[in-house]
Amino acid sequence: MSTVDHDPGEVTPFASGDALPERFDNPGLPEHRHRLADIDATAAKRAERQVATLFGLSAVGTILTLVAYFSVKFEGHLSDNAYLSRVQLSNVLLGVGLFLALFGIGAGAVHWAKTLMPDEERIELRHDMRSSDEDRADAVAILREGSAEAGLGRRPLIRNSLIGALLLAPTPALVFLRDAGPMPGDALSVTPWKKGDKLVRDIEGGQPIKASDLQIGSVVHVMPDGLQAPGEKLEDRAKAAVLLMRLDPADLDETSSAGAYDGIVAYSKICTHMGCPVGLYEQQTHHLLCPCHQSTFDVTKNCEVIFGPAKRPLPQLAITVDDEGYLIAKDGFKQAIGPSFWER
Amino acid sequence: MASAALVLLALVVTGSLYAFAVPAKAAPAAADDVSAGKQLFLANCSTCHGLNAEGRRNAPSLVGVGAAAVDFQVGSGRMPLQASGPQAPATGKKFSDEDIRRLAAYVASLGPGPAIPAADAVDPTKGDAARGADLFRTNCAMCHNFAANGGALTHGKYAPNLNGTSPTQIYEAMLTGPQSMPVFSDTNLDPKSKQDIIAWVRTIKQAPNPGGLNLGGIGPVSEGLVGWIVGLVALVGCAVWLGAKAS
């Protein structure tokens, strides 16, 4: 900056003649600052002891782990609570011991490197990226020669047959992918529920349910009869879960009462959003809440969505009673249960 | 003494706006539980539930709810209602056992309803905890959580955790279906099943946790929060230490 402008109306941060320099000078390394341990022998001794302590801590952790592993036993005749207490003690000791063993080594090594190992800065310049002209010419010559010797241009039969073979090779993948698994067929749209199926309780072998046994405000988790054998038909059971609720018949609107029996309604328990079990029924507000993403269905309005990400109501299972008063399905589900899919 | 306590309770219950309407006469010397209960009812409950327990807007009729409902609601301190809100919280018992018994006798006299279960029927040691676990997971766990630690419902309502809930209260809640909870009458869950469920809740609450801290036992949310906040902060701390120059 060569001149100073005294005119207060014209303030320029840079004088007009001041150009940026052609290139900046290398500022070099900042001044090396010595660590306490480099200049003070007591500090170095202290750091040495700290590192050794950390390594020693690791050794203690390792021994603790071994001792805990062999001394905390939970075999033999123990009550359930005593057994779980032993497991808890074992887990805590093993966890703490292994943590000390590994963290001690790591922390000691880092502390050692930071306080005692040399930390003088060194400069090593990168070599040029470009190869020498001779090497470049050699490489080009090799490529040219290889291409000429292969003679692709002179032997079109080989070239064309190779192209054909390469094009054909991936086609088996199409077949493999097509047959990678059975197509779902109607498995997504159809559940085991059919006309006349008894509604039975979800547990303990599935007792049928009498309509007269349900008080207003009751909830029962039900399955169709015939899926109770353990371990069998799990996919069917997964689709067939139904929630049975009894409301005051006056609370139900016309669409809900169409499939209801005296205030008892049955809806698919599989959320139409992501397929979670919708089981949180509030008997005063008649809201049915899905715990996963808070989709809320209004049972009095045929389970229409009143909140949350679900896009369609829970499908209703129309029910009635048989001659003995047991609840049965009037028909299967009229629409696919669970999350929407492309062909629904 | 009794009348002073009664006045205090009445004031808490009805609030200063209604304080003038509460005569708070001392309960007569328990000649008859029903009439004594009626006096208590008139002093403490009738402002909302009506002079004949017929119910008003936002306060249900108590005809036919039975002694079990009174014992549950008043015994857990849900009633008298502390403040209007999405749900009546359990605030601890405000009445003596004797007064609760009288109130229950009065409400039970209004219409037939479920009675308070006998001590024998709720004894957790007589239930089958393994069967109770099955029943609990099917009927209760969706709201009360697999470890009976409670969970959220819609619009600020919640299923409470069952830590401080006595066996009798668990039984009464199943029987009467308080607030948002569905009713599990004896034809739906028989008394044996109820006892099994109580046994399971007792078992799970007393079992030690084999994994160390249980973090509230409410599932992946609390575990994730602790993992992300505590674990990640520790890792960031290590990284900062690694990068810092030694002094």
Contacts between the chains, C-beta under 8 A, distances in Angstrom:
chain1	res1	chain2	res2	distance
A	35	B	246	5.2
A	35	B	247	6.7
A	36	B	246	8.0
A	36	B	247	5.9
A	37	B	246	7.5
A	80	B	207	7.1
A	81	B	206	6.9
A	81	B	207	6.2
A	81	B	208	6.0
A	84	B	207	5.9
A	84	B	208	4.6
A	84	B	209	7.5
A	84	B	210	5.0
A	85	B	208	4.7
A	87	B	210	4.1
A	88	B	208	5.6
A	88	B	209	6.3
A	88	B	210	4.9
A	88	B	211	7.2
A	88	B	212	6.7
A	91	B	210	6.5
A	91	B	211	6.3
A	91	B	212	6.1
A	92	B	212	5.6
A	95	B	212	7.3
A	110	B	241	7.4
A	110	B	242	6.1
A	114	B	245	7.7
A	114	B	246	4.1
A	115	B	246	4.9
A	119	B	246	7.8
A	202	B	138	5.5
A	203	B	134	5.5
A	203	B	135	6.9
A	203	B	138	5.0
A	204	B	134	7.1
A	210	B	187	7.7
A	212	B	187	7.8
A	213	B	185	7.9
A	213	B	187	3.7
A	213	B	188	6.5
A	214	B	185	7.9
A	214	B	187	7.2
A	214	B	188	6.5
A	215	B	183	5.1
A	215	B	185	4.3
A	215	B	187	7.3
A	215	B	188	7.1
A	216	B	183	7.3
A	217	B	177	4.8
A	217	B	182	5.5
A	217	B	183	3.8
A	218	B	182	6.1
A	218	B	183	5.2
A	218	B	184	7.0
A	218	B	185	6.5
A	218	B	188	5.2
A	219	B	139	7.6
A	219	B	182	4.0
A	219	B	184	7.9
A	220	B	188	6.5
A	221	B	138	5.4
A	221	B	139	6.9
A	245	B	182	7.5
A	277	B	142	6.8
A	279	B	142	3.4
A	279	B	143	7.5
A	280	B	142	5.5
A	280	B	143	5.1
A	280	B	151	7.9
A	280	B	153	6.1
A	280	B	159	7.8
A	281	B	182	5.7
A	282	B	153	5.9
A	282	B	154	6.7
A	282	B	157	6.7
A	282	B	180	3.9
A	283	B	177	5.8
A	283	B	180	6.3
A	283	B	181	6.7
A	283	B	182	4.7
A	283	B	183	6.8
A	284	B	179	6.4
A	284	B	180	5.7
A	285	B	154	7.1
A	285	B	155	7.9
A	285	B	180	7.1
A	287	B	153	7.9
A	287	B	154	5.1
A	289	B	153	6.0
A	289	B	154	5.3
A	291	B	142	6.7
A	291	B	151	7.0
A	294	B	154	7.7
A	296	B	154	5.4
A	307	B	154	7.2
